[in-house]
């Protein structure tokens, strides 16, 4: 199955999660993202195509990858693949220690739903479901719409985490098809200032704000999914008083009175070391200051003083919102 921006390569399915939506959930991570956030925790999601990664500390030096690589991309055990690598995944299949990893597998909507089906009883029992994440799941609007429709036909709650940059235009049939099959959209907001957003995330935020406004209008009219904003808390970047005040005023104007604050962690830094040298994600990540309890409480207070209820991931009161 070839990727034509309609079918994503899925690089992880994380099970039994208690964040990213209500209840017990599975998170489906897709490859491909239009942003390059400096603090990204999933750099293996940037490129849309499957990639081969190497975890040097796990290599046994057995040489199976060298013997069986059909393109001759690996000349010695422990050497990362070069530009001749086709991404076939044979090396990862034969690696006994898991040192070589293939990021990305193409699945049809039916194949993906079949993988998730054993967990449906837990989803129904807890009010949970499936959340699409990435990367940017909104790049694959038709795939998400079809998969979410299949899940909803089984009574499964559907959600999508997004940066707000989708492949489809606002109000288009594809846009409407995806939105109508989602129960919740977890919308990541980062830098309110456009210039700062370009600096730290690699893109303007103008269309991101426009999309948020449209989705908030749909929710407020009862015609769209619940819209739940989330702010990555990056000390020295997103936690400034000006940034919080900008987003608080924006949310208030949109009629949205809730937000989740997601503290920064360095998980993405170790992942960058796994990537091929040719990948832009393999470059060393900037180091940000560690998040403290004081950071968290200060940002929560700033939002709540503006009438925006602030939560940490996993502590959101989704049930009350659904009942409202």
N, C-alpha and C positions, 0 to 999 in steps of 0.2 A: 504494500500500500504506500503510495507516494504522498508526500506532504505538499498540499497546494494552498496552504493557509485556511483550509476547511477542516482538515484532520490534524490535531496536534500530536506531537510526540509526548507521551506521558512518562515523566521521569521518577515519579514516586506516588504511591498511594499510602497515606498514613492513616492507620486504623485506631479506633478507640480514643478519639480526641474529645476533649471537653472544652475546647476553645473554637473560635471561628464559626460561631453559631450556637443555637440552643441544643441541649441534649447531647447524647453520645453521637459522634460523627466520624465519617471518613473524609479525609481531605485528598482531593485529586490534584496533583501538581502537573501542569503542562509546561512545555518548553516554548520559549519565545517571549520577549519583552521589549517594548519600545523605549523604556527608560534604562538609565545606567546609574542608579542611586549608589552613592559611594559607600553606604553602609549595608548594601544588599546582603541578606543572609542566604540567598539561593542563587549565587552566580552561575551555577550549572544550568540555570533556566534561561539565560540571556539569549543564546542562539536557538533558533527554531528546530534545527536538525539534531538527530541523535549524536552524541559525542562519547568518546572514550576517555575515562579518567584513570589516574594511577595513584594509589596510596602506597608510597614508598616504604613506610614502616611495616607493611604487611607482606612484602615480597619475600618469598622463600628462595628465590634464585633457581627454581626448578627448570626453567627454560622451555616450558610447554608453549608459552606465548610465541617464542622465537620460532619454534619448529612448525607451528600450525598457522601462523599469520599468512594469508594468501597474497597479500600485497607486499610482503617484505618490509613492512613499516617498523618492525621491532628487531633490532640487530643484537640486542643482549637483554637478559632479564633485568627488569627495573628501568629500562629506557622508555621514556614516553614516546607515543606514536608520533610520526612526522606527517607532512602534508600528503603523503601517499595513502594514508589510512582512509578506508572506505566506510568505516563505522559499522562493519558487519557484525561485530560482537563476538567473533569466534574466540578471541583471546580472553574475553571476560568469561565465556562459557567454560573454558578449560582451566582457568586459574583456580588452583585448589584453596588458596587462602583469601580470596576476595580482594586481592590487591588491585586487580584491573576491574574497572566498573564501567558498564555501558549506561549512559544517561539518556533515556528516551526509548519508548516502545510505542509503535502505532497500534491503536485499538479502535475498532468501530464503536459507535454508541452501544450497540447490542452486546458486544464483547465486554465493554467496560461495565455495563449494568450487570452482566452475568458474574463478573468478578466481585461485585459489591453485594450481590443478592444474599449471600450467607449472613450478612449483618442486618438485613432488613428487620428481623424481629427485635433486635436491640434498638434500632432507630425508632420503631413504632412504640416500644415500651417506654423510652425516655423522651420522646418528642424530638429526637435528633434527626439526622439525615446526612446528606452529602454536600460538601462545599468544594467548589472548583476554585483552584488557586494557581500559582505559577511562580515565575513568569506572569503572563497576562492572559487569563482565560478569555477575555473579551475580544482577543484577536481571532477567536474561532467561534464566532457567534452562531453559525448554523449548527455546528457540532454540539455546542452547549445547549442550544434550544432543543435539539432532538434528544440528547441524553437526558436533560431535565424533564422533558415531556414523558419519556419512558419511566423515569423515577416517580413522577407525580401520579402516573397511572397506577402505580403500586402503593400510593399513599405515603410516599417518602418526601420529607421536607428538602427543599433545594436552596442553596445559597451560592454566591460567587464573591470572592475577594477580588478587587480590581483597583488599578491605579487610575482608571477613568479614560484611558486612551484605547479605544476599540477600533476595529477595522470597519465597522458599519457606521453609517451616518445617523444622527439623531432623527427619530421619527420614521426611518425607513422600515420596510416590511421585515428585513432581517433583524433590525433593532427591536421592533415590536415583538417578533417571534421569540427572541431570547428573553426579553424582559417579562413577557407574559408567562413564561415557564419557570421563573425564579420567584421564590418566596421572600428572599432577602438578598440585599446587596451590601457587602461590607466594603466601604469605599475608603481607600487610603488617601488621606490628605497630608501634605508634607510641608512645603514652604509656601506661605501665602504670597510673598513677593515674587513676581515673575522672574526677575533677574536672578534672585537667589535660587529659585527652582531650576533655572537653566544651569547654574553653576554646579549645584550638588546632585541634580537628577538628570541632566543632559537634555532637557526639553522644556518648552514653555508650558505653563499651567493654564493658559487661557481657555483652551478647549476642554480641559479637565473641569474647570469651574462651570463652564456652560453645561456640561453633561450632568454635573451634580445638581445644578439648578433644575434641569429638565426632570431628572429622577425624583427630586424632592417635590416638584409640582405634581408628578404622577401619584406619589404616595399621598400627598395632602388631599388630592381629589378622590382617593380610593381606587385609583386605576393602575397602580403599580406595586412592586414589592416594597417591603420595609427597607428603608435606607439607613444604614448604620455607619457613620464615619469613624475612622480610626487614624490616630496620629502616632507615627513612630517617634519615640522620645529619644532624640539624639542630642546629648549635652553639647552646648555651644553652637548648635545648628537650628534645631526645631523648637527648642525650649525657651526662646527669648520672649520677653513680655510683648514685643511688637508682633511676633508671629502668632502667639496665642490670642492676642486681642483681635488680630485680623481675622483669624478663623472663627473666633467666637461671634464676632459681628456678622460674618458671612452665614454661619449656621442659623443664627437668630433670624436673619432676613429670609432664610429658606424655610423657616418653620420647623427646624430640627433642633431638639433640645437635649441631645445625648451624644456621647463620644467615648470611644475606648482609647486609652493611652497604652501604647505598646513599647515597653522599655527596650533599648538597644542592647544587643549582645554580639559577641564576636564570632559566632558560628560560621559566618560566611568567609572569614579570613582563612580558616584552615581549609575550607573547600577550594579556595582559589589555587592552593598548592597542588590539588589533584588534577587540574585541568591541563589540556594540551598546551604546549608553548604557543601555538598559533591562535589560541583563544584569547579574546580581549579580557576574559574573566581571570586569566592566569596572572595578571599583573598584581603587584602587592597593593593591598587595600589601605586607605588612610586609617590611622588609629584615632578613635574617638574616646573621650573621657568616659569612665565607667559611670553608669547611672546609679544614683544614690536614692535612698528613701526621701531625702530632703528634696531632690529634683522632682520626684513623683508627686509628693504632697504639694509642692509649690505650684506645679502645673495644674493639678486637680483643683486647687483653690482658685487659680486664675480663671479657669473655665466655669467653675461653679459660682463664682462671684458675678459672672455674666449670665447666669441662668441656664448654663449647660451642664447637665449631670455627667460626671466623668467616672469611668470605670477602668479597672485593669482587666486584661483578657481572662476569661473564665469566670468573672464575677459580675458579668452583665445581668440585668434583670430582664431577660427577654420575655418571660412569661407575662409580666405586667404590661409590657408594651403590646403583646399580641392581644391581651384581653381589653386594652383600652378602646 
